[in-house]
Amino acid sequence: MKRFRGFVIKEFIHIIRDFRTLLILFALPAVQLLIFGYVVTNELKDIRIAVFDQSRDRFSRDITNKIMASDYFIFDGYLESSHDIEARFKEGMVKQIIVFEPDFGHRLMREKKADIQLLADASDANTANLVVNYTTAIIQDYILGLHTDAGGPLRIQPEVRMMYNESMKGAFMFVPGVMALILMIVSALMTSITITREKEMGTMETLLVSPLRPLQIILGKVTPYVVLSFINAVTIVVMGYFVFGLPVQGSLALLLIECLLFISVALALGIFISTMAETQQMAMFYSMIMLLLPTILLSGFIFPVENMPVILQWLSYIVPAKYFIIIVKSVMLKGTGMAFVWKETLVLLVMMIFFIANSVRRFKIRLA
Amino acid sequence: MNRDKKVIEVRDMVKKFGDFTANDHLTFDVSEGEIFGFLGANGAGKTTALRILCGLSLPTSGEITVAGYNIYTDRERIKQSIGYMSQKFSLYEDLKVYENIRFYAGIYGLGRKYIKARTEQLLESLGLQDVRNKLITELPLGWRQKLAFSVAVFHKPSIVFLDEPTGGVDPVTRRQFWDLIYQASHDGITVFVTTHYMDEAEYCDRVSIMEAGKIEAIDSPGGLKATYKAKNMDEVFLAIAR
């Protein structure tokens, strides 16, 4: 135990002396959270929209003007016939085409009901979704205005607010994702680098010759990172609460325990990578390819997994972050307990055991 | 010190990597307090053998004891009785001089007070008191090397293994380094050293010369020179390697 403590102290000194490590450990979480929360919001800007107006009356023109007057959209001209629709989409500039039915204005006045068709370029599913949502919101806003002018009853419209609350929803989505990403970077990337650094420097051999057991060496190396990752997880939860108003509906203890579990999975992955990589560069490369990219792309963090090709959907099942994000969302946003997340928890637990067992095995092979 | 006591006994040690035989039936002994030089060209198999003796690698077959312990069954006890210094000197560059000593002494389970006292003693004898708070990066190569050696024998092991310890330093520094080795040997520590500097071979009590995985010759430097009718170890080496 005395030996182990000396080892952990040494690891902390390494971390404190290395400015870059410190930066990654403490600036990264805050910066990433703010970047994802504010900069990479789902806000739209200057999306090109074309209009196929078969009615050309006052209402259709007003709606068109109102939509184009917003900062989100740019008017890209009228279409002459329905044959042009596909051609315009294929050109790729236009993301949405609004189709007004013939006699739009008349029907709206007579039947209090008329149809607008919103055609969106869903090759970029996220943007398409947003464009349609925004447009719908603007149209609803217009219809509300009509009622008021006509002396109709004033109604409070919570739906419109929801629509404009898009950035808040974004933060709700991003915070769990950023948490997964940062814990992955700090735990897996940093551990794999710090272990391969010992290999590169030749100090690993000296450690292996010493009376320290391999398991002690590994635990000694990862212990500081468990502590720091956990501090990061808490920081993110606190920042999510104060900066983005993200509540913790469920049990905080459960949330933190799940964080620890995910940290352990990430550390196990980091150790596993370090048994394959001989240099720090290789460790970094493996971590990027095997951990960070899948965490960003396949965890459902930014891109909805449902819209992906089937093969990628299958792949997403082996990405630990996917399960962690589901757990965090359930506990934080829905306030659910263990009864609802035990399956995901079990998956993470199995993953952790699998990677630790494999690392230990590979470690032994290396010695033989 | 007992020159008749064998601290390393190797019988028919074989190490294979697939089809390649790195160590082909090595048999030799090393006595207590001896400075044993393990010579050979690059790739002759000397580092492989040294790694097995240190417990970094397992042999394919053979009977081996180190410090009186069987390497298959008593690895943990062997580890406590040996010191090791690799080609890379194994000091942490981002740790200060005294932090390196404290760390390595600590992993061998030495007490804090003892470490403190010995550290001061050691720094004084090496003339490094003024740099005790400096990072290893700031030290010249020769100083690092001496420090690395002193750290490797800090826990007073019965054997210290040195893997090409003098690579890349000038002859004067090398000579000073060998003074440290003599001191350790004088204190009863057996020194097992691999090298490819032939002038260093002259400093050893006994040397073995490896060629393509086999030990071709093993004797004192004087004995080898007589056998091969050579003026110096260089000629002995060339005669064996042809």
Interface residues (C-beta under 8 A of the other chain):
Chain A: K2 R3 G6 F7 I9 K10 I13 H14 R17 D18 M201 G202 T203 E205 T206 L207 L208 V209 S210 P211 L212 L367 A368
Chain B: C54 G55 L56 S57 L58 E76 K79 Q80 I82 Y84 M85 S86 Q87 K88 F89 S90 L91 Y92 E93 D94 L95 E99 R102 F103 Y104 G106 I107 Y108 G109 L135 F161
